[in-house]
Amino acid sequence: MSHPVAHHAKTGSPAPPGSNAVVGVLALAGIVVSLMQTLVIPIVPELPRYLDASPSNAAWAITATLLAAAVATPVVGRLGDMFGKRRMLLVSVVLLVSGSVVCALSDSLVPMIVGRTLQGLAAAVVPLGISIMRDVLPAERLAGSTALMSASLGVGGALGLPAAAFIADHYDWHMLFWISAALGVVALALLVLIVPESKVRTGGGFDLLGSLGLSAALVSLLLAVSKGGDWGWTSGTTLGLFAAAVLVFLLWGRYELRTAQPLVDLRTTARRQVMFTNLASVALGFSMFAMSLVLPQVLQLPEQTGYGLGKSLLAVGLILAPQGLVMMAMSAVSAALTKAKGPKVTLMIGAVVVAAGYGLSIALMSEVWHIVLVACVIGGGVGFAYGAMPALIMGAVPASETAAANSLNTLMRSMGTSFASALVGVILAQMTTGFGGHALPSENGFKTVMALGAGAALLAFFLASFLPRRQAVAAPAGPAEAPAEPAEISGARS
């Protein structure tokens, strides 16, 4: 039986009609979803007043998105492999639009949390888009297209901050969410019109118990990580959640290894190429986010501190925006290097560039152009590294498991950013200096965090060194792993 993916993937075959448009629309959808990460940054200090809530309760508008994204990413990825990646992509964007409208209509805490949760459920758009590209694009187009899609996570975040700051400064804060909803509708319409459905499916049944177990473990872990600073790291609640996460992860892993159709195929995940790519993703997620927690603060702190640059939030967004453009540009270079030398080399070079950017920041953080340079070097390294990850993952898993495997990799990056947020919060809370009767993060605190970012990037380099020397990039489904019909696959996986 022939499959479209096998036909299109032959090297040298002509690109299917409209493939440029497919790549562009999928990348746009990724950027729209990543905007959700930076959308509320300009209004975070004002959320308690807007929602008539305490600061700790208002923070749930941020935490809810994090938890929803962690739960949705692996579950929606698996559903995409089973029932159609485009179908689940459309569902995700509908949830994004719905959540944006709910937030735009809300003036109190509960509807805002509901809306932000719905927005978080759209987090699987990027791994689903990468997986669709594997199924419908020819092999020679795949590396560049997936690198661009992967980089869209960072691009949307970098470009979203100045836009969100401008809107928050000049319009009612609800406008942020109306514009988000409008962008989501545009992305949805283009996806319906241009992106084809992939024919590659696993079929079979959905692992409901496995999805509930993984969700419980992830929520326990991320709640402890994200709220531990508020609750106290040694409080019974925080320690209890950490203990529950460990226990549930162990029980979930045992169950997944024994069930015929697991949510996450742990045997595939344990393959050297997949495992070390995912571990490097955690380290790089940590490294990328450490910068975003330091540079905006340095730019905004008063000049009288001796190390702050006294800029407005809008200026901060404009200063950091070039980082997103560099990240997008480097994704194309990353793809070319991956074709020439393999994704392992690309990932290792990206990690070294990120570490070099952090090293620069130790000496160069006293002028605006210093910040621009540091952000662009780190962003370029992230573009390199993130562009290589889908190639590494797809070169090691069957086509029928692409969405689930890419979703797990995206989740690993998110885990890294969550750990960075928690650890950086602890460091900056401990290393402070007095200013005008207030405790502000000290210059040494910022430099400590940047040194940690460099260390995390070097750890990613070390982990990447264990990857196989050279792999076929995103090998298409061949005879050995041609996608079976649902009837053939049902009950057959072990």
N, C-alpha and C positions, 0 to 999 in steps of 0.2 A: 504494500500500500504506500503511495507517495503522499508526502506532506509538504505544504507550502514552505515550511521552515527549511526543510532539506533542500528544496529547489533554490530558494533565495540565498542560502548561505554558501553556495559554491563560490569559491574564489574566482574572481573575474567575471561572474555573471552580472548582467546589467541590474542596476538598482531598480526596484519596483517603482512604478509611477507614483509621484508624490512623496517619495521617501524623505526628501528635505523638509517638506511640510510636516510629516509625521514627527521627525526629530524636533523641529521647532516648536510644535504644539506640546509635545511631552515635556520639553525643557521649560516652556512657559508655565505649564501646570506645576512643575517642581518649584519654580521660583515663587509662584503664588502661594503654595503651601508653606514654603520656608519664610515668607513674609510674616506668617503668624507668630514666629519666634520673636521678632523685633517689633511687632505692631504695638504692643502695649508698653514697651519700655519708656516712651516719653510720658505716659500717664501713671506709671507705677506709684510715684510719690503722692499723687492726688487721688488714687483709687479709694482710700478710706473715706475721703470727703465726698467723692462722687457717689459712692454706694452706701453711705451712712453706716459704715462698719469699722471695726477696730483694725489696725494695721495687720495684726496676725491673721484675722479672718479674711481681710481683703487679699492677703497673699495666696489664698486658695484659688484665686482666679488664675494665678500662674501655675501653681502646683497641679491643679486639675488637668491642665493641658499636658503637662509632663506625664502624669500617670496614664491618661487616656492614650497618648501616643505610644507609650511603652507596651500597653496591652494590645492596642490595635495592630501594631506593625507586624508581629509574627502571625497573628490570627488572620488578618486580611491577606497577607502574603500566601498563606496556605490555601485560603479560600480562592484566591486568584489562580493558583495552580490547578485547583479542582474544577472550578466553575467558569473560568474565563478571566484573564487578567484585565482586559478592557472593561468588562462588566464591573469588577470590583473597583477599578479606577474611577468609573463614573459614580458608583455609590459613594466613594470617598470624597469626591468633589461636591456631591450633593450634600453630604454631611457638613462639609466646610461652609458651603453657602448657608445652610440652615443655621449652623452655629453663629455665623456672622450676623445674620438677621436677628437672632435671639439677643445677641449682645447689643446690637444697635437699638433694640427696643427696650433694653433693661435700664432701670435706675436703682436697682437694689442688688444685694449680693447673690441670692440664690439663682435668679435667672442668668446673671453674669457667669456663674460657675457652670451652669448647664450649657450655656452657649460656648464657653471656652472648652468644655469637655468635648462637645461635638466637633469643634475645630481640631482638637487633638486627635480625634478618631480618623482624621484625614492624613495622618503622618505616613501612611504606606504608599502614597502617590509616587515618590521617587523610586523605591525598589520595584514597584509594579511597572513603572515606565521603562526602567532598565531592562526588565524581563521581556516586555513587549518588543523592545528593540532587538533583543537576541532572536526572537521568533520571526520577525518580519523584515529585517535588514540583511543585506549581503555581508559576508564576513569582513570584507575590506572596509566597510563603513562602520563596523561595530565598535571598534576601540575608540574612535573619535566621538561617536554619538553617545556612548555610555559614559565617557569621561565628562562630556558636557552636562549630561543629566546628573551625574554624581556631584559635579561642582555647583549645580543650581542651588543646592542646600546652602552653601556659603554665599553665593551671589545674591540670592533673595534677601538673606539676612543683612548683608552689607549695604545694599541699595535701599532696603526698607527703612533703615533708621533715619536718614535725612528726610525722606518723604513723610514718615510718620511724625517726626518732630515738627516739620513745617505745618502739617495738617492740624496737629494738636495746638500749635501756637496761634493759628489764625481762624480755626473753626471750632464748633462744638465737638467734644471728644467722641460723640456717637458717630461722627462722620468717618472716623477711622474704620469702623466696622461696616458702614454702608459701602465705602469704597472697596473694602475686602470682599463683601458680598458681590459687588458688581464685577470685580476681577474674576471671582469664582464662576460667575455666570458666563462670562466671556470664554474662560478656559473650558467650561463644560460644553458649550456650544461647539467650540472648535474640536474638542475630543470626539463628540458625536459625529461631526461632519467628516473628519479627516483620518482619525486613527482606526485601523482595522482591528478586528478581534483576532487574537492568536488562536491557531488550531491546536496548539499543544496543551493537552490536559492530562491530569493524572486520573480523574474520576475517583471512585471509591467513596467511603464515608468520612464524615468530619469527626475528628477526635475531640469531642466536647469536654470530656473529663481532663484530657491533657491541656486544653486551652484554659479551663478553669484553674487548674493547678499552676500553670505558668503565670497566669494573670495574678493569682494570689501571691505567688512568690515575688514577682516583679513589683507589685504594689507595696508589699511589706518592705522590700529592700529600698525602693525609691522614696517611700514615706520617711523611713528612718534617715536616709541620706539628706533629703531636702528639708526636713523639719527638725532634724536633730539639734541644730543650732538654737532653735526657739525653745524646744522642749528640754534641752540639756543632753549632752552626749552620754552621760552616765545615768540618765533617768530610766525608770522602769519601763516606760513606754518605748523609748528608743531601743534599749537593749532587747526588750521583748520582741520588737519588730525585726531586729537583726536575727535573733534566734529563730523566729518563725520563718523568715526567708530561707535560712540555711536548711531547716528541717523540710520545708515544703519543696525546695529545689531538689533535695536528695530523694524524697519520695516520688516527685515528678519524674526525675531521671530514671529511676527504677521502673516506673510504669511505662515510660516512653520506649524503653528498650524491650519491653515484653509485649507491647500491643502491635497488632498487624499493620495498622495504618496510623502512625504517630503524627502529631502536630509538627514536631521537629525530628527529622531523622538523625538521631545522635550518632549513628555509625558514620553517616556522611559528614557530619559536623566534626567528627574526630579525625578525619583525614588530615594529613599534615598541612596541605595547602589551605584548606578551609580554616582549620584551627588557628594556625599562626597568622593568617590574614585577619581573623576576627580579634585575636589578642592585640595585634598591631593597631586595629581600628579603635579599640578602647584607649590605648595610649595616645593615639593621634587625636581622638575626640577630646581627651583631657587637655592635650597641648593646644589645640585650636581655641578652646573655650577660655583657657587661662588668660590669653591675650585680651579677649573681649570683656573680661572682668576688670582688667587693669587700665588699658589705654583710655577708655572713656572717662574714668575717674581722674586720671592724671590731667587730661585735657580740661576737665570741669573745675577742679579744685582751685581756690583763689591763688593768684600769683604771690600773695604775701606769705604763703607757706614756704616759699623758696623752691618748690618743685612742681607746683600746680601751674597750669597755663591759662586759667580763667576764661575759658571759652563757653559759649552757650551750647545748649543741646543740639540746636540746628547746625551750628558750626562743627560740633563733634561729628555729627552724621556726615557732613560734607567732607571733613578731613579723612574719615575712615572709608568713605565710599570707593575711592580708587582701589582699595584692597579687593573688593568684589569683582571689579573689572579685570584686575591682574589674575585673579583666580580663574575667571572664565577664559582668558587668553591662554593661561598655562595649561588648561585642560586639553587644548589642541596640541601643544608641544608634548604633553604627557602621552597622548595617543600615538604620536609619531615615534617617540622613544620606546613605547611599549611594543610597537610593530617591529622596531629594529633590534631591541635588546631583550624584550620580554618584560612582563609587568613587575617581576621581582626587583629588577634594577630600577625601574621607575619609582616604585614605592620606597626603596632605600634612598634614592637621590632626594625624593620629596621630603623624607624624614630629616635628612642632613640639612637641607635648605631651611626647614622650619627651625631646627636647632640653631642654625647660624643667625636667623632673624632674632631669636630670643637672646642670643649672645650679644648681638648689636645693641639690644635695648638696655643691657646693663650699663653701657657707656653713653648711649645716645637716647636720652629721653627728656631733654631740657628745651627743645625747640619744636615748633609744629612740624617742620620738615623732617626732624628726627622720627616723629611718630608716624608720618606718612611712609617714610622709608622702611621702618620696622614692620608696619602693618602690611606693606606690599610684599616684602620678602617672605614674611610668614604666610601671607595669603597665596603667594606663588608656590611655596612648598606644599601647602595644603591642596592646591589645585592639582599639583603633580601626584601627590599620594592618593587623594580621593579618586582621581581618574584611573589609577591602577587597580583599585580594589574590586570593582565589578569584573574586570578581566580575570583576576585571580580566582574569584568565586565561581564565575561561570565556566572557567577552564577546568573545574574540579567536580562539578555536579551535573547530573543528567538534565536535559532541557525541561523535563517534566517537573523538576523541583527548583527551577530558577527563581521564581518569585519568593518562595519560602526562604531559600538560601540568601538572596539579596536582602530580604526583610530582616533576617537575623543579623546580617552584617550592619545594616542601618541601625538596628537596636543596639548593637555593641558600641557604635559611635556615640549614640545618645547616652548610654551608660557612662562613657568616658566624660561627657560634658556634665553629667549630674555629679559625678565624683569630684570634678574640678570645682564646680560651684560650691559644694560642701567644704572641701579642703581649703579653698581660697578664702571662703568666708571666715573659717576658723583663724587662718593666718592673719588676715587683715584686721580681725577683731582683737587679736592679741598684740600685734605690732602697731601701736598707735602713737600719735603725738598730739599734744594739746594745742588748740588754736581757737582763740575767742571763747574760751570756756567749753569747747566741744572737743571730743576725741576724734581725730581723723586718722585714716591709715597713713603710716609713715612711709617715707621714701624707701627705707630699707625693707619695709613690708612688701612694697610693690616689686622691688628688685628680687626679693626672695621668691615671689610668685613667678616672675619671669624666668628665674633660674630653674624652678620646678618645671616650667613649660619646656625649657631646653632639655631637661632630664627626661621628661616624658617622650619627647621626640627621639632622643637617642635610644630610649628603651624600644620604641617602635622600630628603629633601625636594627637593633639587636634581634628583635623577634623576627623581623623580615628576613634576616640572614639565614634562618632555618627553613625558609621556603625552598621547594625544589628549584634547581638551577634554571630550567627553561621549560615552559609549558605551552602547549597550543592555546592561543588566546580565544576564550569563549567558543570552544568547539561546539558546533551545532549538533543536533541530534542525528547521530549516524545509525547504521543498522543495529548496533549493539544497544543503543538507547533510544531508538525511535519510539515516539510516544504511542503507547497502546490505546486502544479504545477503552472507554470506561468499563465495558463488560469484561475485557481481558484483564484489567488491572485490579478490579474489585476483589478484595480479599487476598491478593497475591503477594503484597509487600510483606517483608519480614524485617 
